[in-house]
């Protein structure tokens, strides 16, 4: 729900419970106000709980040692060095 929605429900519930004195006959606005305030407080507590649990630090497991093996710069075939030719074209006008 979020903090803003919870505060809105609390404020709306307080207005209905304490400031409005309308008689609808079948609906008691004071009870509706109290229910909205309780829902807002429950939402606020839930939101703050999840925000607090999200901020906990997590200790990661130790990383295994990794070795980086470099590829050969020049390819080798049957114990003979093979020259490699690369043509690099720059982006721009076509040739």
C-alpha positions in Angstrom: 0.0 0.0 0.0 2.8 2.4 0.8 3.2 5.2 3.4 1.2 7.7 1.4 -1.8 5.4 1.0 -1.7 4.5 4.7 -1.6 8.1 5.8 -4.4 8.9 3.4 -6.6 6.1 4.9 -5.8 7.3 8.5 -6.7 10.9 7.6 -9.9 9.9 5.8 -10.9 7.6 8.6 -10.3 10.4 11.2 -12.4 12.8 9.2 -15.3 10.3 9.0 -15.0 9.3 12.6 -14.7 12.7 14.3 -15.8 15.4 11.9 -18.7 14.2 9.9 -22.1 14.0 11.6 -24.4 12.7 8.9 -27.1 10.2 9.6 -27.5 7.7 6.8 -29.6 5.3 8.8 -28.1 2.0 7.5 -24.5 3.1 7.6 -22.6 4.4 10.7 -19.9 6.7 9.4 -18.1 6.7 12.7 -17.6 2.9 12.4 -16.4 3.3 8.8 -13.9 5.9 9.9 -12.5 3.7 12.6 -12.2 0.8 10.2 -10.4 3.0 7.7 -8.0 4.3 10.4 -7.2 0.7 11.5 -6.6 -0.3 7.9 -4.3 2.6 7.5 -2.3 1.8 10.6 -2.0 -1.8 9.6 -0.8 -0.8 6.2 1.7 1.6 7.7 3.1 -1.0 10.0 3.3 -3.6 7.2 5.1 -1.1 4.9 7.6 0.0 7.6 8.3 -3.7 8.4 9.1 -4.5 4.8 11.2 -1.4 4.4 13.1 -2.3 7.5 13.7 -5.9 6.4 14.9 -4.8 3.0 17.6 -2.6 4.4 19.3 -5.4 6.3 22.8 -6.2 5.1 23.4 -9.6 3.6 26.7 -11.3 4.1 27.7 -13.1 0.9 29.4 -16.5 1.0 33.1 -16.4 0.2 33.9 -16.5 -3.5 36.0 -19.4 -4.7 39.4 -18.5 -6.1 39.2 -18.1 -9.9 42.0 -18.4 -12.4 42.0 -16.6 -15.7 43.6 -18.6 -18.5 44.7 -16.4 -21.4 44.1 -17.7 -25.0 47.1 -17.9 -27.2 47.7 -14.8 -29.3 48.8 -16.8 -32.3 47.0 -20.0 -33.2 49.1 -23.1 -33.5 48.5 -26.1 -35.8 50.6 -29.2 -35.6 53.4 -27.4 -33.8 53.6 -24.8 -36.6 52.7 -21.1 -36.1 49.9 -19.9 -38.3 49.8 -16.2 -39.2 46.4 -14.6 -38.8 45.2 -11.8 -41.0 42.4 -9.5 -40.0 41.0 -6.6 -42.0 39.3 -3.9 -39.9 37.0 -1.5 -41.6 36.0 1.7 -40.0 32.4 2.7 -40.1 31.6 5.4 -42.5 31.1 5.6 -46.2 30.8 2.2 -48.0 33.7 1.1 -50.2 
